Amino acid sequence: MPTITSSLDGMKVAILVSDGFEQAEMTEPRKALDGAGAQTQIVSPLDGSVRGWKQLEPADTFEVDVPLQNANADDFDALLLPGGVANPDALRINQKAVAFVRAFVEMGKPIAAICHGPWTLIDAGGVKGRKMTSWPSLRADLMNAGAKWTDKEVVVDRDLVTSRKPEDLPAFTREMTKLFELAHEAAIH
């Protein structure tokens, strides 16, 4: 594996999830971020732990690092929104979760969202005029909210990177890491 020329040392990344996230869409990007030196923390409206899913089957549980009620977007440099159907559906109706995501949008902090993850961005006002992709069933929702949707494995639009599905994880993780590195370099220089 090639050496990463730019490090994420000291960058704090919030991973916002509830139960029902697609496990690989959290664990693979998290592993890449941690490997590049970022400090990732699971933020959730649920207490204690959250359960991932592998498609339609319950999978592993993960400890919540920061309860959503105590989370502040000012304490983080970037945001990761994994997909899965149940996870973003629960987040988008949670006012604190939407406000947390909205704060990242308003501050122009980098956001990476995959699969159904962009659903929460709709409610947070973060998609209008943005070039995006997602799981195909979100196409109409995103377009109705003003996004320019396209069916590509990964789309980067300024401080936002989106992908469609677990099979897109290599491209998603690569572009997310690049985007986060650029933001991190700008913040420390």
N, C-alpha and C positions, 0 to 999 in steps of 0.2 A: 504494500500500500504506500503511495507517495506521501512524503512528509507535507503536512499542512504548513504553508509559508506564513500564514497569519493565524494568530492564536485567539481563542475566545477566553483566555485566562481572565477571571474576574467578572465575566458577563453573567448576569442573573437572568434565567429564563423561566417564566411561569408556564406550567403545563396545566391548562384548565380542563378538568374532566369531571364527569359524574359516572355512575354505574353505566355499563353498556358501551364503553368505547371500544373500538376495534384495537385489540391489544398491540398488534404489530405497528399500528400507526402512532402509538405512543412510545413503545420500547425501542424501535429502531432509530427514530430521530433522536430520542433521548440518549441512546448509547453514543451516537455520533457527536452530539453536543457535549456530553460529558468527556468523551475522548479528546475533544478539541479544547478542553479546559473550562467549559462553561459550568456554572452551578445551576442545575435544574431542580425545580421544586414542583411537586404536584399540589395544585390548588383545587379545592373542591368544596361544594356546598354540603357534602356528606361528611360526617364525623368518622374519624378513625381510619377507614380504608375504603377503596373503590375496587370494583371488579371489572376487569377487562373481558372481552369476548373474542373468540376466534370464529368469525362469521356468525353462525346462529347458536353457538355453544358457549356457555359460561367458561371462562378461563381463570387466570390468576388474579389474586388480589394484591393491591399495592397500598402502602401506607400513605396517607395524606400528610404532606409536609406543612402546609399552611391552610387552615380552615378559611373558606371564602370570606366569612364574616370578619376575619382579621387581616385579609389580604389588601394590599394597596398597590396599585399599578406603578406608583412612584418608586417602589422598592425593586422593580424589575426593569430589565433593558429590552426584553423581547417576549413574545407570546407564541406558544404552540397550541393549536386547536386540533386534536385528533378527531377522527370521525367515528363511525358506528352510528346506527340509527337512533338508539335510545339516548345516548349521551348528549348530543347537541339538542335533541328535542327537549330534554329536561333542562338544559342550560338556558335555552332561549326563552323559557317562560319564568326563569328565576331573575327577578329584577336586579339582585346584587351581581349575578353573573354577567348580565347584559351591561350593567354599569361598569364593571371591571374591564370588559372587552372594549367598551366605548372609550374608556380612558386611554387605552393603547392607541386606538384609532385617532383620537383627538390630539395626542401627543406626537403622532407620527412615528411611533416605535414600530420596529419590524414585527410582522405577524406571519406565521406559517399555518395554513389550514388545509387539511386533506379530507377527501371523501365527503361526508356530511358535515364536517367541521364548519364550512362557511355559513351554515344555517344561522349560527349565533351571530355572525357578522352582519347578517341582514337586520336583525333586531337592534344591533348596536350602531346602525347607520354607517357601516363601513364598506359598502359595496357599490354605491352609486358612482357611475362613471369609471369603474375599475375593470380592467381586463382580468378575467378569472376563468378557472375551470373547477369542476367538482364531480361528485358522483352524478351520473346523468339525470337522475330523478329531481335534482335541485335546479336544473337548467331554467325551468319556467319561473321558479321562485326568485332566482338570482336576476334573471332578465327583468321580471316585473319590479324588482327593487332598483333597477337601473344599471346593473352590471352588464359588461360586454362579455358574454359567455362563449367559450370555445372548447372543443373536445380535443385537448392535448394532454400529454402526460404531466406536464408542468408548465405553469404560466407565472412569470414574474412581472409585477407592475409596481414600480417604485419600491415601497416598503412592505409589499404583500407578495407572498408566494403561495400558490394553490396547486393541488394535484387531485386526481380522480379517485384512486383506489390503491389497495395494498401493493398491487403489481407495479405501481409507479413509485414506490418508496425509494429506489436507488436515485432516480432523477430528483424527486422531492427533497430527499435528504441532502443531496449535493447542492441544489440551488438554495435551500434553506440555510445551509452552513455558509455559503458564499454571501448571502444577503446579511446574515447576522454578523459575519466578519467585517463587512463594509461598515455597518452601523457601529460596531464596537471600535473599529479603528478611528472612525470619525469622532466618537465620544471621548477617546483617550488622547487624541491629538489636538 
